[in-house]
Amino acid sequence: MPRGRTKGPLTLFLFLMAGIIIGSVVGNILARYSDAQLFHQSFTIGTQGMPAILDLIVIKLAFGLSLTINFGTILGVILGIILYYRY
């Protein structure tokens, strides 16, 4: 049986991450140079303020994650999904 190229979850993850990064950059550029209110709105999901800290005396670990979503990020995710299924 010939082995073909299959798309796995790692490929989808890479397409989504590329879409998020590129979309966020484009969204920030549009917010800077556009007067439309749509591009100026964003919201943050994740740990606000101090992250969770685990103190093990020898080493101190801080756990925190924050994601800022704007219009460009949403467009980037949609574009990443479309490109994943197209190619």
Phi and psi in radians as a Rosetta constraint file:
Dihedral C 1 N 2 CA 2 C 2 CIRCULARHARMONIC -1.249 0.35
Dihedral N 2 CA 2 C 2 N 3 CIRCULARHARMONIC 2.472 0.35
Dihedral C 2 N 3 CA 3 C 3 CIRCULARHARMONIC -1.626 0.35
Dihedral N 3 CA 3 C 3 N 4 CIRCULARHARMONIC 2.060 0.35
Dihedral C 3 N 4 CA 4 C 4 CIRCULARHARMONIC -1.707 0.35
Dihedral N 4 CA 4 C 4 N 5 CIRCULARHARMONIC 2.987 0.35
Dihedral C 4 N 5 CA 5 C 5 CIRCULARHARMONIC -1.421 0.35
Dihedral N 5 CA 5 C 5 N 6 CIRCULARHARMONIC 2.108 0.35
Dihedral C 5 N 6 CA 6 C 6 CIRCULARHARMONIC -1.978 0.35
Dihedral N 6 CA 6 C 6 N 7 CIRCULARHARMONIC 2.612 0.35
Dihedral C 6 N 7 CA 7 C 7 CIRCULARHARMONIC -1.681 0.35
Dihedral N 7 CA 7 C 7 N 8 CIRCULARHARMONIC 2.169 0.35
Dihedral C 7 N 8 CA 8 C 8 CIRCULARHARMONIC -1.875 0.35
Dihedral N 8 CA 8 C 8 N 9 CIRCULARHARMONIC -3.050 0.35
Dihedral C 8 N 9 CA 9 C 9 CIRCULARHARMONIC -1.159 0.35
Dihedral N 9 CA 9 C 9 N 10 CIRCULARHARMONIC -0.468 0.35
Dihedral C 9 N 10 CA 10 C 10 CIRCULARHARMONIC -1.153 0.35
Dihedral N 10 CA 10 C 10 N 11 CIRCULARHARMONIC -0.682 0.35
Dihedral C 10 N 11 CA 11 C 11 CIRCULARHARMONIC -1.127 0.35
Dihedral N 11 CA 11 C 11 N 12 CIRCULARHARMONIC -0.748 0.35
Dihedral C 11 N 12 CA 12 C 12 CIRCULARHARMONIC -1.083 0.35
Dihedral N 12 CA 12 C 12 N 13 CIRCULARHARMONIC -0.759 0.35
Dihedral C 12 N 13 CA 13 C 13 CIRCULARHARMONIC -1.037 0.35
Dihedral N 13 CA 13 C 13 N 14 CIRCULARHARMONIC -0.748 0.35
Dihedral C 13 N 14 CA 14 C 14 CIRCULARHARMONIC -1.161 0.35
Dihedral N 14 CA 14 C 14 N 15 CIRCULARHARMONIC -0.715 0.35
Dihedral C 14 N 15 CA 15 C 15 CIRCULARHARMONIC -1.105 0.35
Dihedral N 15 CA 15 C 15 N 16 CIRCULARHARMONIC -0.733 0.35
Dihedral C 15 N 16 CA 16 C 16 CIRCULARHARMONIC -1.161 0.35
Dihedral N 16 CA 16 C 16 N 17 CIRCULARHARMONIC -0.745 0.35
Dihedral C 16 N 17 CA 17 C 17 CIRCULARHARMONIC -1.120 0.35
Dihedral N 17 CA 17 C 17 N 18 CIRCULARHARMONIC -0.730 0.35
Dihedral C 17 N 18 CA 18 C 18 CIRCULARHARMONIC -1.106 0.35
Dihedral N 18 CA 18 C 18 N 19 CIRCULARHARMONIC -0.716 0.35
Dihedral C 18 N 19 CA 19 C 19 CIRCULARHARMONIC -1.123 0.35
Dihedral N 19 CA 19 C 19 N 20 CIRCULARHARMONIC -0.699 0.35
Dihedral C 19 N 20 CA 20 C 20 CIRCULARHARMONIC -1.138 0.35
Dihedral N 20 CA 20 C 20 N 21 CIRCULARHARMONIC -0.797 0.35
Dihedral C 20 N 21 CA 21 C 21 CIRCULARHARMONIC -1.169 0.35
Dihedral N 21 CA 21 C 21 N 22 CIRCULARHARMONIC -0.873 0.35
Dihedral C 21 N 22 CA 22 C 22 CIRCULARHARMONIC -1.150 0.35
Dihedral N 22 CA 22 C 22 N 23 CIRCULARHARMONIC -0.723 0.35
Dihedral C 22 N 23 CA 23 C 23 CIRCULARHARMONIC -1.115 0.35
Dihedral N 23 CA 23 C 23 N 24 CIRCULARHARMONIC -0.670 0.35
Dihedral C 23 N 24 CA 24 C 24 CIRCULARHARMONIC -1.155 0.35
Dihedral N 24 CA 24 C 24 N 25 CIRCULARHARMONIC -0.722 0.35
Dihedral C 24 N 25 CA 25 C 25 CIRCULARHARMONIC -1.115 0.35
Dihedral N 25 CA 25 C 25 N 26 CIRCULARHARMONIC -0.814 0.35
Dihedral C 25 N 26 CA 26 C 26 CIRCULARHARMONIC -1.112 0.35
Dihedral N 26 CA 26 C 26 N 27 CIRCULARHARMONIC -0.700 0.35
Dihedral C 26 N 27 CA 27 C 27 CIRCULARHARMONIC -1.089 0.35
Dihedral N 27 CA 27 C 27 N 28 CIRCULARHARMONIC -0.708 0.35
Dihedral C 27 N 28 CA 28 C 28 CIRCULARHARMONIC -1.193 0.35
Dihedral N 28 CA 28 C 28 N 29 CIRCULARHARMONIC -0.667 0.35
Dihedral C 28 N 29 CA 29 C 29 CIRCULARHARMONIC -1.131 0.35
Dihedral N 29 CA 29 C 29 N 30 CIRCULARHARMONIC -0.768 0.35
Dihedral C 29 N 30 CA 30 C 30 CIRCULARHARMONIC -1.129 0.35
Dihedral N 30 CA 30 C 30 N 31 CIRCULARHARMONIC -0.626 0.35
Dihedral C 30 N 31 CA 31 C 31 CIRCULARHARMONIC -1.163 0.35
Dihedral N 31 CA 31 C 31 N 32 CIRCULARHARMONIC -0.588 0.35
Dihedral C 31 N 32 CA 32 C 32 CIRCULARHARMONIC -1.277 0.35
Dihedral N 32 CA 32 C 32 N 33 CIRCULARHARMONIC -0.657 0.35
Dihedral C 32 N 33 CA 33 C 33 CIRCULARHARMONIC -1.874 0.35
Dihedral N 33 CA 33 C 33 N 34 CIRCULARHARMONIC 0.062 0.35
Dihedral C 33 N 34 CA 34 C 34 CIRCULARHARMONIC -2.076 0.35
Dihedral N 34 CA 34 C 34 N 35 CIRCULARHARMONIC 2.621 0.35
Dihedral C 34 N 35 CA 35 C 35 CIRCULARHARMONIC -1.659 0.35
Dihedral N 35 CA 35 C 35 N 36 CIRCULARHARMONIC -0.065 0.35
Dihedral C 35 N 36 CA 36 C 36 CIRCULARHARMONIC -1.177 0.35
Dihedral N 36 CA 36 C 36 N 37 CIRCULARHARMONIC 2.312 0.35
Dihedral C 36 N 37 CA 37 C 37 CIRCULARHARMONIC -1.138 0.35
Dihedral N 37 CA 37 C 37 N 38 CIRCULARHARMONIC -0.463 0.35
Dihedral C 37 N 38 CA 38 C 38 CIRCULARHARMONIC -1.028 0.35
Dihedral N 38 CA 38 C 38 N 39 CIRCULARHARMONIC -0.659 0.35
Dihedral C 38 N 39 CA 39 C 39 CIRCULARHARMONIC -1.428 0.35
Dihedral N 39 CA 39 C 39 N 40 CIRCULARHARMONIC -0.270 0.35
Dihedral C 39 N 40 CA 40 C 40 CIRCULARHARMONIC -1.569 0.35
Dihedral N 40 CA 40 C 40 N 41 CIRCULARHARMONIC -0.232 0.35
Dihedral C 40 N 41 CA 41 C 41 CIRCULARHARMONIC -1.536 0.35
Dihedral N 41 CA 41 C 41 N 42 CIRCULARHARMONIC 2.343 0.35
Dihedral C 41 N 42 CA 42 C 42 CIRCULARHARMONIC -2.669 0.35
Dihedral N 42 CA 42 C 42 N 43 CIRCULARHARMONIC 2.752 0.35
Dihedral C 42 N 43 CA 43 C 43 CIRCULARHARMONIC -2.431 0.35
Dihedral N 43 CA 43 C 43 N 44 CIRCULARHARMONIC 2.703 0.35
Dihedral C 43 N 44 CA 44 C 44 CIRCULARHARMONIC -1.972 0.35
Dihedral N 44 CA 44 C 44 N 45 CIRCULARHARMONIC 2.335 0.35
Dihedral C 44 N 45 CA 45 C 45 CIRCULARHARMONIC -2.017 0.35
Dihedral N 45 CA 45 C 45 N 46 CIRCULARHARMONIC 2.375 0.35
Dihedral C 45 N 46 CA 46 C 46 CIRCULARHARMONIC 2.349 0.35
Dihedral N 46 CA 46 C 46 N 47 CIRCULARHARMONIC -2.799 0.35
Dihedral C 46 N 47 CA 47 C 47 CIRCULARHARMONIC -1.342 0.35
Dihedral N 47 CA 47 C 47 N 48 CIRCULARHARMONIC 2.194 0.35
Dihedral C 47 N 48 CA 48 C 48 CIRCULARHARMONIC -1.789 0.35
Dihedral N 48 CA 48 C 48 N 49 CIRCULARHARMONIC 2.366 0.35
Dihedral C 48 N 49 CA 49 C 49 CIRCULARHARMONIC 1.406 0.35
Dihedral N 49 CA 49 C 49 N 50 CIRCULARHARMONIC -2.234 0.35
Dihedral C 49 N 50 CA 50 C 50 CIRCULARHARMONIC -1.385 0.35
Dihedral N 50 CA 50 C 50 N 51 CIRCULARHARMONIC 2.299 0.35
Dihedral C 50 N 51 CA 51 C 51 CIRCULARHARMONIC -1.328 0.35
Dihedral N 51 CA 51 C 51 N 52 CIRCULARHARMONIC 2.909 0.35
Dihedral C 51 N 52 CA 52 C 52 CIRCULARHARMONIC -1.223 0.35
Dihedral N 52 CA 52 C 52 N 53 CIRCULARHARMONIC 2.309 0.35
Dihedral C 52 N 53 CA 53 C 53 CIRCULARHARMONIC -2.049 0.35
Dihedral N 53 CA 53 C 53 N 54 CIRCULARHARMONIC 2.287 0.35
Dihedral C 53 N 54 CA 54 C 54 CIRCULARHARMONIC -1.946 0.35
Dihedral N 54 CA 54 C 54 N 55 CIRCULARHARMONIC 1.942 0.35
Dihedral C 54 N 55 CA 55 C 55 CIRCULARHARMONIC -1.750 0.35
Dihedral N 55 CA 55 C 55 N 56 CIRCULARHARMONIC 1.961 0.35
Dihedral C 55 N 56 CA 56 C 56 CIRCULARHARMONIC -1.873 0.35
Dihedral N 56 CA 56 C 56 N 57 CIRCULARHARMONIC 0.476 0.35
Dihedral C 56 N 57 CA 57 C 57 CIRCULARHARMONIC 1.156 0.35
Dihedral N 57 CA 57 C 57 N 58 CIRCULARHARMONIC -0.976 0.35
Dihedral C 57 N 58 CA 58 C 58 CIRCULARHARMONIC -1.374 0.35
Dihedral N 58 CA 58 C 58 N 59 CIRCULARHARMONIC -0.625 0.35
Dihedral C 58 N 59 CA 59 C 59 CIRCULARHARMONIC -2.411 0.35
Dihedral N 59 CA 59 C 59 N 60 CIRCULARHARMONIC 2.518 0.35
Dihedral C 59 N 60 CA 60 C 60 CIRCULARHARMONIC -2.044 0.35
Dihedral N 60 CA 60 C 60 N 61 CIRCULARHARMONIC 2.124 0.35
Dihedral C 60 N 61 CA 61 C 61 CIRCULARHARMONIC -1.907 0.35
Dihedral N 61 CA 61 C 61 N 62 CIRCULARHARMONIC 2.359 0.35
Dihedral C 61 N 62 CA 62 C 62 CIRCULARHARMONIC -2.025 0.35
Dihedral N 62 CA 62 C 62 N 63 CIRCULARHARMONIC 2.240 0.35
Dihedral C 62 N 63 CA 63 C 63 CIRCULARHARMONIC -1.987 0.35
Dihedral N 63 CA 63 C 63 N 64 CIRCULARHARMONIC 2.163 0.35
Dihedral C 63 N 64 CA 64 C 64 CIRCULARHARMONIC -2.815 0.35
Dihedral N 64 CA 64 C 64 N 65 CIRCULARHARMONIC 2.597 0.35
Dihedral C 64 N 65 CA 65 C 65 CIRCULARHARMONIC -2.559 0.35
Dihedral N 65 CA 65 C 65 N 66 CIRCULARHARMONIC 2.342 0.35
Dihedral C 65 N 66 CA 66 C 66 CIRCULARHARMONIC -2.451 0.35
Dihedral N 66 CA 66 C 66 N 67 CIRCULARHARMONIC 2.358 0.35
Dihedral C 66 N 67 CA 67 C 67 CIRCULARHARMONIC -2.257 0.35
Dihedral N 67 CA 67 C 67 N 68 CIRCULARHARMONIC 2.113 0.35
Dihedral C 67 N 68 CA 68 C 68 CIRCULARHARMONIC -1.751 0.35
Dihedral N 68 CA 68 C 68 N 69 CIRCULARHARMONIC 2.132 0.35
Dihedral C 68 N 69 CA 69 C 69 CIRCULARHARMONIC -1.942 0.35
Dihedral N 69 CA 69 C 69 N 70 CIRCULARHARMONIC 2.268 0.35
Dihedral C 69 N 70 CA 70 C 70 CIRCULARHARMONIC -2.278 0.35
Dihedral N 70 CA 70 C 70 N 71 CIRCULARHARMONIC -3.067 0.35
Dihedral C 70 N 71 CA 71 C 71 CIRCULARHARMONIC -1.076 0.35
Dihedral N 71 CA 71 C 71 N 72 CIRCULARHARMONIC -0.686 0.35
Dihedral C 71 N 72 CA 72 C 72 CIRCULARHARMONIC -1.131 0.35
Dihedral N 72 CA 72 C 72 N 73 CIRCULARHARMONIC -0.621 0.35
Dihedral C 72 N 73 CA 73 C 73 CIRCULARHARMONIC -1.104 0.35
Dihedral N 73 CA 73 C 73 N 74 CIRCULARHARMONIC -0.761 0.35
Dihedral C 73 N 74 CA 74 C 74 CIRCULARHARMONIC -1.120 0.35
Dihedral N 74 CA 74 C 74 N 75 CIRCULARHARMONIC -0.758 0.35
Dihedral C 74 N 75 CA 75 C 75 CIRCULARHARMONIC -1.100 0.35
Dihedral N 75 CA 75 C 75 N 76 CIRCULARHARMONIC -0.662 0.35
Dihedral C 75 N 76 CA 76 C 76 CIRCULARHARMONIC -1.135 0.35
Dihedral N 76 CA 76 C 76 N 77 CIRCULARHARMONIC -0.689 0.35
Dihedral C 76 N 77 CA 77 C 77 CIRCULARHARMONIC -1.137 0.35
Dihedral N 77 CA 77 C 77 N 78 CIRCULARHARMONIC -0.784 0.35
Dihedral C 77 N 78 CA 78 C 78 CIRCULARHARMONIC -1.094 0.35
Dihedral N 78 CA 78 C 78 N 79 CIRCULARHARMONIC -0.753 0.35
Dihedral C 78 N 79 CA 79 C 79 CIRCULARHARMONIC -1.125 0.35
Dihedral N 79 CA 79 C 79 N 80 CIRCULARHARMONIC -0.673 0.35
Dihedral C 79 N 80 CA 80 C 80 CIRCULARHARMONIC -1.101 0.35
Dihedral N 80 CA 80 C 80 N 81 CIRCULARHARMONIC -0.711 0.35
Dihedral C 80 N 81 CA 81 C 81 CIRCULARHARMONIC -1.169 0.35
Dihedral N 81 CA 81 C 81 N 82 CIRCULARHARMONIC -0.742 0.35
Dihedral C 81 N 82 CA 82 C 82 CIRCULARHARMONIC -1.082 0.35
Dihedral N 82 CA 82 C 82 N 83 CIRCULARHARMONIC -0.792 0.35
Dihedral C 82 N 83 CA 83 C 83 CIRCULARHARMONIC -1.144 0.35
Dihedral N 83 CA 83 C 83 N 84 CIRCULARHARMONIC -0.616 0.35
Dihedral C 83 N 84 CA 84 C 84 CIRCULARHARMONIC -1.056 0.35
Dihedral N 84 CA 84 C 84 N 85 CIRCULARHARMONIC -0.832 0.35
Dihedral C 84 N 85 CA 85 C 85 CIRCULARHARMONIC -1.344 0.35
Dihedral N 85 CA 85 C 85 N 86 CIRCULARHARMONIC -0.366 0.35
Dihedral C 85 N 86 CA 86 C 86 CIRCULARHARMONIC -1.421 0.35
Dihedral N 86 CA 86 C 86 N 87 CIRCULARHARMONIC -0.676 0.35
